Amino acid sequence: MAEHGLNLRKGGSPVGDTEPRPLLGLGVVASVLVGVVAVGRAAFAWSVWTYYLDADGGELSYYAARDVRELLDFAFWSGFLLVTASAVVFLSWLWRARVNAELICTAPHRRGREWVVWSWFCLGANLWYPFMVLDDVYRASRPDTPANASNLRDEAPGSNLLGLWGLLWAALLCVTALELLQPSLPSTDPRQAAMEWIAIDTAVTVAAAIPLTLVILRISRWQDAETAALQAASDDTLTSA
């Protein structure tokens, strides 16, 4: 196992941190919220499809149509609040993970720290930059990455699991954009086309959530183990002094 250390202990990180902070608790909360968002999306899709199949290609009754409208309103606002909470917690986790990674390993990251947040919102860049940010944090956090590494891409292995998430994330953005543009799938029924887009969006969302939660927990465990080891070494030094 490579020897890690607090490479920025003298000057601290750019925001004043001098040693890694615990991450696993925040990572667990972020993982749970990501999972809840995925499950909520699946439940919404199932409900909408149920109403559609009940209509059997015909018009919904007045009461069924009212139920659908109420379901859509509830799904929109509850989904908005849930996704917002999930995003805030996840970005808090990622920011802390990035700070810890910079303290654990000297190798520079491909994107500046501001991209920890902005990479998710800048059109075009959000297809690829989020993966780059997560990938560098992952590589720097690996227990076998040298503390004095100079190039993460050359000296630290990546993750196929994270690569899979990166592809699914890009696919989800593309599917969402197409869904908003209301393109026509090969179908004679516009409602069926809409249902098909909901199914595709839901499938990609759930598929992307699985590797993301696993990566969050893996990075969190690695960094907390490193933090505990550094604290133990520091205590031993103080005891022997």
Disulfide bonds with the S-S distance in Angstrom:
none
